């Protein structure tokens, strides 16, 4: 479905991404791992048209997305659930969710909302509550639900477990698997490598803006270099992966 080829992105004179290539096949959960500053979020932003691409290609079913504005990328079936949730705190849960369906036919929004509320039953009870008054776990559900309101073919998730208690982390990853079973392909950026690789069909590790490892989720979980990195060592003898 998605093929990124030799992607390079600069912020000013700094090369943030260099020769980043990876593939996301239809129906997969693909994890993108690495330390803070490795380039994971920049990769998602580039795919969504939120970061300017210096060179390389971002192919969705063979069509190059590089250079397209975000609204055009969304219309092709992609959605981003950003790091930090980015909810409108003073708007209700309902209003936040409906913003995610902006541009969808009105006739389908009610059906989309029913689907989201079936996935997150707790939100039905809080539908008219201000999003800023929710717990962290509930806010993450709203953020996920908002991204699902566009019925994406490919869902990009940026640190969905950030700041959540362990029990809620487990619930979030269960929901990601359920979303995937219902037909959405998932590209997952996540610091919790073990949780991400446990559900991922395939994974890639970035370091200093470059890919250094790839393999199935289970292969990467057992990879000695990755294990060393998460215990404070390094991949390829350079900066750690966290």
Number of C-alpha atoms within 10 A of each C-alpha: 15 21 18 21 16 16 23 22 23 16 12 7 6 8 14 19 27 19 16 20 17 19 17 21 18 15 17 20 27 26 27 29 27 31 19 14 14 23 25 27 20 20 24 22 19 23 28 25 21 17 20 19 20 17 16 18 22 26 17 19 11 11 12 15 21 22 19 15 14 19 14 14 19 18 13 15 15 25 27 22 23 20 17 16 19 11 19 14 14 13 15 19 30 19 17 22 27 20 15 21 22 12 12 16 9 11 8 13 20 14 12 21 22 15 16 24 19 12 17 17 13 13 21 15 11 16 17 13 16 17 23 16 14 16 11 18 20 19 21 25 24 27 26 28 27 27 26 27 25 26 22 20 19 28 25 22 25 23 19 26 26 17 13 15 11 10 9 16 18 14 13 19 17 13 16 23 16 13 18 18 13 10 15 23 25 27 25 25 27 25 21 17 23 16 15 25 25 16 18 21 18 24 28 22 23 22 24 21 23 21 21 14 17 18 14 16 23 16 13 22 19 10 14 11 18 23 18 14 20 18 12 13 17 18 22 13 9 11 16 21 27 19
